[in-house]
Amino acid sequence: MTICKFKKQKGFILLTAILIMAILLLIATYVTSFTMTEFKIASSQSTATKTYYLAEAGINEMLWKIQNDPATGLAFTSGILSSINDIDRNNIFNDENASYQVAAINTVPAEAWIIATSTYQIGGSVSQRVVKSYVSRATYSGQDWDFGVFAGGRGSQQNGNFVFTGAGIVLVANGGRLHANQVFKVQGAEVVVNDGSVTASNVINVVAGGKLTLNNSTRESPTTTIDMLQIDFNSADPNSWKNRATVTYTKTQFKNLPDNTTLNGIIYVTGEAEITDKNLTINGVLVAEEDIKITLAGKTLTVNAGPAYGGGLLAKEDIEITTSGGVVVIDGLVYAAADLEITSSGTNFTINGSLTGFDAKVTASGGAIILNYEPENFRPVIDPEYNPSSPIIQIDHWEEQY
C-alpha cells in the first residue's frame, strides 16, 4: 500500500512540474513578445522623430535660401518659383539613410507654400514625413497708406480676412479705407463707416444679423489685392527698428516693468512684449520681435505719436489685445505681421491711425472701438528709409506622417 501511494505521489509531482514549466514558458514568451513590441514602438517613435526633424531641416534650408540666395529670393518675390529652386539632399548629417526633398510653390508673388518630404531608410522599409509651411514677405514700401483697416494675406482662404463680431456697434471708422485681401466680414454686430470706403479682394459678407452702415461712404468687391506694409524689424541695416531703438528690453525685463511706467522713443523687445493689468504710457513706438500680448482690466494704455518716430505697436508675429473696462488710446500704427486680434468689453477704446495685420479679427461689446484714420501719426513708422526690407513670416504649419 505504501509503495503504491508513493508512485501516485511521484506522478503528481511530475505533472505539477510540467504545468509549472508550461506556465513559466508562457510567461517568458509573453515577456519576450511584450519586450519586442515595446522595442519596435520605441524604434518607430525614434525613427518618426528623425524624419520629422529632417523635414523641418528642409523647411529651414528653403527659408534660408529664399532669404540669402538672390536668385531664389527674386523668384519668391516675383511669384515665379519653380523646380530649379528645389532642394534635394541625401546622406544628411553623414547618415546614408537620411534624405529630404524640398519644393517652394508660389501662390502669389511674395507668398508661397514650402513642402518638405523627408525619408529615413530602415532595412527594407522607409519612414516618411511631409511638412508644409506657408510663408509671406511684406513688399509694400511707401508713405501713402490710405487704409484705416487692412488684412493683407493673399494666398489662402484662411488668410487675409478681417472679421468683426460682438454685440451692438463694434467699430466706428472715421475716414480711410477698410480693406481685406480675402473676406471682409461683419457677423452679428454693426460696423459704421463715416467718410470712407469698404473693399475686399474677395467678398464683403454681412451675416447672422450683422450690419454695415455707410455714411458718405462706398463699398466695393472684388478689388485687386494689396501688398502688406513692409516693416524692417531686425535686419542688419542701420535703419532697422532694432538698430534705431532708444531702449531695448528682454521679454522678462519688459514684463516686469512697474505699474504707471512711462517709456519714450523706440521701445524694442527682443522677445514677446507682454503688458498685463498695469497702466502704461508709451511716447513713441513699441516694437517686438515676437508677439505683443496686452491684457487689461480697468487699466489705461496710452500710445502717443511724436514727430520723430510716429507712434504705434509693431509685432513681428501676432498682436493680441484683450481689455475689460479701462481706457485705451493708441496714436499710430497697430501692425501685426501675422495675426491681429482685439477683444474689447466695455472699454473706452480709440485708435488714431491704422489697424494692419496679415489676418485680423475685432470683437467688441459694451461700447464700440473708435478708429480715426490719421496718417500723420504713422507716416514716420512706414517711411521706406527706415524699412528697407521685411522679414519672411511663417503663417501656417501642417504635417503628416506615414
FENNOR-V947754 format. One record per pair of residues at least 12 apart in sequence whose ideal C-beta (glycine too) atoms are under 7 Angstrom apart, sorted by sequence separation. I is the first residue (numbers start at 1). J is the second residue. D is the distance in Angstrom with one decimal. If there is no record, write none. Layout:
BEGIN
i=I j=J d=D
i=I j=J d=D
END
This chain:
BEGIN
i=102 j=114 d=6.6
i=103 j=115 d=5.1
i=72 j=85 d=5.0
i=88 j=101 d=5.1
i=102 j=115 d=7.0
i=117 j=130 d=5.1
i=149 j=162 d=6.1
i=273 j=286 d=6.2
i=87 j=101 d=6.9
i=102 j=116 d=4.6
i=184 j=198 d=6.1
i=198 j=212 d=6.7
i=86 j=101 d=6.9
i=87 j=102 d=4.1
i=115 j=130 d=6.9
i=116 j=131 d=5.0
i=178 j=193 d=6.3
i=204 j=219 d=5.9
i=254 j=269 d=4.8
i=267 j=282 d=6.2
i=273 j=288 d=3.9
i=319 j=334 d=6.5
i=340 j=355 d=6.7
i=86 j=102 d=6.3
i=100 j=116 d=5.7
i=101 j=117 d=5.2
i=184 j=200 d=4.1
i=272 j=288 d=6.4
i=355 j=371 d=6.6
i=86 j=103 d=4.9
i=100 j=117 d=6.5
i=115 j=132 d=5.0
i=183 j=200 d=6.2
i=204 j=221 d=4.8
i=267 j=284 d=6.5
i=313 j=330 d=6.7
i=319 j=336 d=4.0
i=334 j=351 d=6.4
i=340 j=357 d=2.9
i=100 j=118 d=4.1
i=114 j=132 d=6.8
i=162 j=180 d=4.2
i=178 j=196 d=6.5
i=203 j=221 d=5.4
i=247 j=265 d=6.5
i=251 j=269 d=6.5
i=266 j=284 d=5.8
i=267 j=285 d=6.9
i=271 j=289 d=6.2
i=272 j=290 d=4.4
i=277 j=295 d=6.7
i=312 j=330 d=6.9
i=318 j=336 d=5.6
i=339 j=357 d=6.3
i=351 j=369 d=6.9
i=85 j=104 d=5.9
i=113 j=132 d=5.7
i=114 j=133 d=4.9
i=161 j=180 d=5.7
i=170 j=189 d=4.3
i=177 j=196 d=6.2
i=182 j=201 d=6.6
i=183 j=202 d=5.1
i=198 j=217 d=7.0
i=202 j=221 d=6.8
i=203 j=222 d=7.0
i=246 j=265 d=3.1
i=251 j=270 d=7.0
i=254 j=273 d=5.5
i=255 j=274 d=4.8
i=259 j=278 d=4.3
i=260 j=279 d=4.9
i=261 j=280 d=5.7
i=262 j=281 d=4.4
i=263 j=282 d=5.0
i=264 j=283 d=4.7
i=265 j=284 d=4.7
i=266 j=285 d=5.3
i=267 j=286 d=4.8
i=268 j=287 d=5.0
i=269 j=288 d=4.5
i=270 j=289 d=5.5
i=271 j=290 d=5.2
i=272 j=291 d=4.8
i=273 j=292 d=4.8
i=274 j=293 d=4.9
i=275 j=294 d=4.6
i=276 j=295 d=4.9
i=277 j=296 d=6.2
i=328 j=347 d=5.9
i=339 j=358 d=6.6
i=348 j=367 d=6.9
i=354 j=373 d=6.8
i=99 j=119 d=5.3
i=160 j=180 d=6.1
i=170 j=190 d=6.4
i=171 j=191 d=4.8
i=172 j=192 d=4.7
i=173 j=193 d=4.9
i=174 j=194 d=4.9
i=175 j=195 d=5.3
i=176 j=196 d=5.1
i=177 j=197 d=4.9
i=178 j=198 d=4.7
i=179 j=199 d=4.7
i=180 j=200 d=4.8
i=181 j=201 d=4.8
i=182 j=202 d=4.7
i=183 j=203 d=5.6
i=184 j=204 d=4.7
i=185 j=205 d=4.5
i=186 j=206 d=4.8
i=187 j=207 d=5.3
i=188 j=208 d=4.4
i=190 j=210 d=6.9
i=193 j=213 d=7.0
i=197 j=217 d=5.8
i=202 j=222 d=5.9
i=246 j=266 d=5.0
i=247 j=267 d=5.8
i=248 j=268 d=4.7
i=249 j=269 d=5.1
i=250 j=270 d=5.5
i=251 j=271 d=3.4
i=259 j=279 d=5.7
i=264 j=284 d=5.9
i=267 j=287 d=6.8
i=269 j=289 d=6.7
i=277 j=297 d=5.9
i=279 j=299 d=5.3
i=311 j=331 d=4.5
i=312 j=332 d=3.1
i=315 j=335 d=7.0
i=317 j=337 d=6.4
i=318 j=338 d=5.0
i=333 j=353 d=5.4
i=338 j=358 d=5.3
i=339 j=359 d=5.2
i=340 j=360 d=4.2
i=341 j=361 d=5.0
i=342 j=362 d=4.9
i=343 j=363 d=4.7
i=344 j=364 d=4.5
i=345 j=365 d=5.4
i=346 j=366 d=3.5
i=347 j=367 d=6.5
i=349 j=369 d=4.5
i=350 j=370 d=4.6
i=351 j=371 d=4.9
i=352 j=372 d=4.8
i=113 j=134 d=5.7
i=114 j=135 d=6.0
i=134 j=155 d=7.0
i=160 j=181 d=3.6
i=161 j=182 d=4.8
i=164 j=185 d=6.9
i=168 j=189 d=6.6
i=169 j=190 d=4.7
i=170 j=191 d=6.0
i=173 j=194 d=6.9
i=174 j=195 d=6.6
i=175 j=196 d=5.3
i=179 j=200 d=6.8
i=187 j=208 d=5.0
i=188 j=209 d=5.2
i=189 j=210 d=5.9
i=190 j=211 d=4.1
i=191 j=212 d=5.4
i=192 j=213 d=4.5
i=193 j=214 d=5.3
i=194 j=215 d=4.7
i=195 j=216 d=5.1
i=196 j=217 d=5.0
i=197 j=218 d=4.7
i=198 j=219 d=4.4
i=199 j=220 d=4.9
i=200 j=221 d=4.1
i=201 j=222 d=5.5
i=245 j=266 d=4.7
i=250 j=271 d=6.4
i=251 j=272 d=5.1
i=262 j=283 d=7.0
i=266 j=287 d=6.5
i=272 j=293 d=6.5
i=278 j=299 d=6.2
i=279 j=300 d=4.8
i=280 j=301 d=5.5
i=281 j=302 d=4.6
i=282 j=303 d=4.8
i=283 j=304 d=4.8
i=292 j=313 d=5.5
i=311 j=332 d=3.1
i=312 j=333 d=3.8
i=313 j=334 d=5.1
i=314 j=335 d=4.8
i=315 j=336 d=5.0
i=316 j=337 d=5.3
i=317 j=338 d=4.9
i=318 j=339 d=4.5
i=319 j=340 d=5.0
i=320 j=341 d=5.1
i=321 j=342 d=4.6
i=322 j=343 d=4.7
i=323 j=344 d=5.1
i=324 j=345 d=4.7
i=325 j=346 d=5.1
i=326 j=347 d=5.6
i=327 j=348 d=4.6
i=328 j=349 d=4.7
i=329 j=350 d=5.0
i=330 j=351 d=4.9
i=331 j=352 d=4.6
i=332 j=353 d=4.6
i=333 j=354 d=5.2
i=334 j=355 d=5.1
i=335 j=356 d=4.9
i=336 j=357 d=4.1
i=337 j=358 d=6.3
i=345 j=366 d=5.5
i=346 j=367 d=5.7
i=349 j=370 d=6.9
i=353 j=374 d=5.6
i=65 j=87 d=7.0
i=98 j=120 d=5.6
i=134 j=156 d=6.4
i=160 j=182 d=3.7
i=161 j=183 d=4.7
i=162 j=184 d=5.4
i=163 j=185 d=4.6
i=164 j=186 d=4.9
i=165 j=187 d=4.9
i=167 j=189 d=6.2
i=168 j=190 d=6.6
i=177 j=199 d=6.3
i=183 j=205 d=5.9
i=185 j=207 d=6.9
i=188 j=210 d=5.5
i=193 j=215 d=6.9
i=194 j=216 d=6.6
i=195 j=217 d=6.4
i=197 j=219 d=6.9
i=199 j=221 d=6.3
i=200 j=222 d=6.6
i=201 j=223 d=5.5
i=244 j=266 d=5.6
i=248 j=270 d=6.6
i=277 j=299 d=5.9
i=284 j=306 d=6.0
i=310 j=332 d=5.3
i=312 j=334 d=6.0
i=315 j=337 d=6.6
i=323 j=345 d=6.8
i=324 j=346 d=6.4
i=325 j=347 d=6.0
i=331 j=353 d=6.1
i=334 j=356 d=6.9
i=336 j=358 d=6.8
i=352 j=374 d=4.6
i=81 j=104 d=4.8
i=97 j=120 d=5.5
i=112 j=135 d=5.8
i=159 j=182 d=6.7
i=164 j=187 d=6.9
i=165 j=188 d=6.0
i=166 j=189 d=4.4
i=169 j=192 d=5.9
i=173 j=196 d=5.8
i=187 j=210 d=5.1
i=190 j=213 d=6.2
i=192 j=215 d=7.0
i=194 j=217 d=6.6
i=200 j=223 d=6.8
i=201 j=224 d=6.6
i=245 j=268 d=3.5
i=283 j=306 d=6.2
i=292 j=315 d=4.3
i=312 j=335 d=6.6
i=324 j=347 d=6.9
i=330 j=353 d=6.8
i=333 j=356 d=6.5
i=81 j=105 d=6.3
i=97 j=121 d=4.1
i=149 j=173 d=6.5
i=161 j=185 d=6.5
i=163 j=187 d=6.6
i=165 j=189 d=5.7
i=186 j=210 d=3.9
i=193 j=217 d=4.4
i=199 j=223 d=4.7
i=201 j=225 d=4.5
i=285 j=309 d=5.2
i=291 j=315 d=5.8
i=323 j=347 d=4.2
i=353 j=377 d=4.5
i=354 j=378 d=5.8
i=62 j=87 d=6.0
i=81 j=106 d=4.8
i=111 j=136 d=4.5
i=148 j=173 d=5.3
i=157 j=182 d=6.2
i=164 j=189 d=5.9
i=186 j=211 d=6.8
i=241 j=266 d=6.3
i=284 j=309 d=4.8
i=285 j=310 d=6.4
i=344 j=369 d=5.7
i=352 j=377 d=5.6
i=353 j=378 d=4.8
i=61 j=87 d=5.8
i=80 j=106 d=6.9
i=110 j=136 d=6.5
i=186 j=212 d=5.2
i=242 j=268 d=5.6
i=275 j=301 d=6.9
i=285 j=311 d=6.0
i=290 j=316 d=6.4
i=291 j=317 d=4.9
i=300 j=326 d=5.8
i=305 j=331 d=4.1
i=323 j=349 d=6.7
i=79 j=106 d=4.5
i=110 j=137 d=4.6
i=148 j=175 d=6.5
i=154 j=181 d=4.8
i=164 j=191 d=5.2
i=241 j=268 d=6.3
i=284 j=311 d=6.3
i=285 j=312 d=5.4
i=286 j=313 d=5.1
i=287 j=314 d=4.6
i=288 j=315 d=4.9
i=289 j=316 d=5.2
i=290 j=317 d=5.1
i=291 j=318 d=4.6
i=292 j=319 d=4.7
i=293 j=320 d=5.0
i=294 j=321 d=4.5
i=295 j=322 d=5.0
i=296 j=323 d=4.7
i=297 j=324 d=4.5
i=298 j=325 d=4.4
i=299 j=326 d=4.7
i=300 j=327 d=4.6
i=301 j=328 d=4.8
i=302 j=329 d=5.2
i=303 j=330 d=4.4
i=304 j=331 d=5.5
i=305 j=332 d=4.7
i=342 j=369 d=6.9
i=76 j=104 d=7.0
i=148 j=176 d=2.8
i=153 j=181 d=5.8
i=288 j=316 d=6.6
i=291 j=319 d=7.0
i=297 j=325 d=6.3
i=298 j=326 d=4.8
i=303 j=331 d=5.8
i=58 j=87 d=6.5
i=79 j=108 d=6.0
i=110 j=139 d=4.9
i=147 j=176 d=6.2
i=148 j=177 d=6.4
i=149 j=178 d=4.1
i=150 j=179 d=5.3
i=151 j=180 d=4.3
i=152 j=181 d=5.6
i=153 j=182 d=6.5
i=285 j=314 d=6.4
i=291 j=320 d=6.8
i=297 j=326 d=6.9
i=303 j=332 d=6.1
i=76 j=106 d=7.0
i=79 j=109 d=3.5
i=146 j=176 d=6.3
i=147 j=177 d=5.1
i=148 j=178 d=6.0
i=149 j=179 d=6.9
i=151 j=181 d=6.1
i=296 j=326 d=5.4
i=78 j=109 d=5.8
i=81 j=112 d=6.0
i=146 j=177 d=5.2
i=77 j=109 d=5.9
i=147 j=179 d=5.6
i=77 j=110 d=4.8
i=76 j=110 d=6.6
i=358 j=393 d=7.0
i=76 j=112 d=6.1
i=358 j=395 d=6.4
i=54 j=92 d=6.4
i=66 j=104 d=7.0
i=62 j=102 d=4.8
i=61 j=102 d=6.5
i=312 j=353 d=6.4
i=58 j=100 d=4.0
i=62 j=104 d=5.5
i=57 j=100 d=6.8
i=111 j=154 d=5.8
i=266 j=309 d=5.7
i=54 j=98 d=5.7
i=58 j=102 d=4.2
i=111 j=155 d=4.0
i=181 j=225 d=4.8
i=265 j=309 d=6.6
i=55 j=100 d=6.2
i=181 j=226 d=6.3
i=332 j=377 d=4.6
i=333 j=378 d=3.8
i=54 j=100 d=5.1
i=108 j=154 d=4.8
i=241 j=287 d=4.6
i=331 j=377 d=4.6
i=332 j=378 d=4.8
i=108 j=155 d=5.1
i=179 j=226 d=6.3
i=285 j=332 d=6.8
i=107 j=155 d=3.0
i=148 j=196 d=6.5
i=333 j=381 d=4.8
i=107 j=156 d=6.8
i=332 j=381 d=6.2
i=333 j=382 d=6.8
i=62 j=114 d=4.9
i=233 j=287 d=6.6
i=337 j=391 d=6.9
i=59 j=114 d=5.5
i=234 j=289 d=6.0
i=338 j=393 d=5.7
i=233 j=289 d=6.3
i=337 j=393 d=4.8
i=59 j=116 d=4.9
i=338 j=395 d=6.2
i=58 j=116 d=3.3
i=58 j=118 d=6.3
i=77 j=137 d=6.5
i=55 j=116 d=4.4
i=55 j=117 d=6.9
i=77 j=139 d=6.3
i=55 j=118 d=4.0
i=54 j=118 d=3.5
i=54 j=120 d=6.8
i=311 j=377 d=5.5
i=312 j=378 d=5.8
i=51 j=118 d=4.8
i=310 j=377 d=6.1
i=51 j=119 d=6.9
i=310 j=378 d=5.2
i=51 j=120 d=4.8
i=310 j=379 d=6.4
i=312 j=381 d=5.5
i=50 j=120 d=5.3
i=310 j=380 d=3.5
i=154 j=225 d=4.9
i=309 j=380 d=5.7
i=310 j=381 d=4.1
i=59 j=131 d=5.8
i=63 j=135 d=6.8
i=305 j=377 d=4.0
i=308 j=380 d=6.8
i=47 j=120 d=5.6
i=241 j=314 d=6.9
i=55 j=129 d=4.6
i=59 j=133 d=5.2
i=152 j=226 d=6.7
i=47 j=122 d=6.1
i=55 j=130 d=6.8
i=56 j=131 d=6.2
i=316 j=391 d=6.1
i=51 j=127 d=4.9
i=55 j=131 d=3.9
i=152 j=228 d=3.5
i=51 j=128 d=6.4
i=52 j=129 d=5.2
i=51 j=129 d=4.0
i=48 j=127 d=6.3
i=47 j=127 d=4.6
i=231 j=314 d=5.9
i=233 j=316 d=4.7
i=145 j=229 d=6.7
i=140 j=227 d=3.8
i=139 j=227 d=4.6
i=140 j=228 d=6.1
i=138 j=227 d=6.8
i=140 j=229 d=5.2
i=141 j=230 d=4.7
i=138 j=228 d=3.8
i=140 j=230 d=5.6
i=138 j=229 d=5.7
i=139 j=230 d=6.0
i=138 j=230 d=4.5
i=138 j=231 d=6.6
i=285 j=381 d=6.3
i=231 j=335 d=6.1
i=229 j=335 d=6.5
i=231 j=337 d=7.0
i=229 j=356 d=5.8
i=228 j=358 d=6.6
i=244 j=386 d=6.9
i=239 j=385 d=6.2
i=239 j=386 d=4.8
i=239 j=388 d=6.2
i=237 j=388 d=5.1
i=237 j=389 d=6.7
i=229 j=382 d=5.8
i=232 j=386 d=6.9
i=235 j=389 d=5.1
i=232 j=387 d=4.4
i=231 j=387 d=5.5
i=232 j=388 d=5.7
i=230 j=387 d=5.1
i=232 j=389 d=5.2
i=232 j=390 d=6.1
i=233 j=391 d=5.9
i=231 j=390 d=5.7
i=230 j=390 d=4.2
i=196 j=373 d=6.9
i=171 j=362 d=6.1
i=170 j=362 d=6.2
i=170 j=364 d=4.4
i=172 j=368 d=4.9
i=166 j=363 d=4.7
i=168 j=365 d=6.8
i=171 j=368 d=6.0
i=174 j=371 d=6.9
i=175 j=372 d=6.8
i=176 j=373 d=2.9
i=161 j=359 d=5.7
i=162 j=360 d=4.7
i=163 j=361 d=4.6
i=164 j=362 d=5.2
i=165 j=363 d=4.8
i=166 j=364 d=4.4
i=167 j=365 d=4.2
i=170 j=368 d=6.1
i=171 j=369 d=5.2
i=172 j=370 d=5.2
i=173 j=371 d=4.6
i=174 j=372 d=4.9
i=175 j=373 d=3.8
i=138 j=337 d=6.9
i=159 j=358 d=6.1
i=160 j=359 d=6.3
i=166 j=365 d=4.8
i=169 j=368 d=4.1
i=170 j=369 d=6.8
i=172 j=371 d=7.0
i=174 j=373 d=6.6
i=159 j=359 d=5.0
i=171 j=371 d=6.2
i=150 j=354 d=7.0
i=152 j=356 d=7.0
i=153 j=358 d=4.7
i=148 j=354 d=5.7
i=149 j=355 d=5.0
i=150 j=356 d=4.6
i=151 j=357 d=6.0
i=152 j=358 d=5.5
i=153 j=359 d=5.2
i=147 j=354 d=5.9
i=151 j=359 d=5.8
i=145 j=354 d=6.6
i=147 j=356 d=6.8
i=151 j=360 d=4.6
i=136 j=358 d=6.7
i=149 j=371 d=6.8
i=148 j=371 d=5.5
i=148 j=373 d=3.9
i=145 j=375 d=6.5
i=143 j=379 d=5.4
i=159 j=395 d=6.1
i=145 j=382 d=5.8
i=158 j=396 d=6.9
i=143 j=382 d=6.3
i=143 j=383 d=6.1
i=142 j=384 d=6.2
i=141 j=384 d=4.4
i=141 j=387 d=6.4
i=138 j=390 d=4.2
i=137 j=390 d=5.8
i=137 j=392 d=5.0
i=135 j=392 d=5.3
i=136 j=393 d=5.3
i=135 j=393 d=6.7
i=135 j=394 d=5.4
i=136 j=395 d=5.9
i=135 j=395 d=7.0
i=133 j=394 d=5.0
i=134 j=395 d=4.6
i=134 j=396 d=4.0
i=133 j=396 d=6.9
i=133 j=397 d=5.4
i=132 j=398 d=4.4
i=131 j=399 d=4.6
i=130 j=399 d=6.7
i=129 j=399 d=6.8
i=130 j=400 d=5.0
i=129 j=401 d=5.3
i=128 j=402 d=5.8
i=67 j=392 d=6.1
i=66 j=392 d=6.3
i=63 j=392 d=6.3
i=48 j=401 d=6.0
END
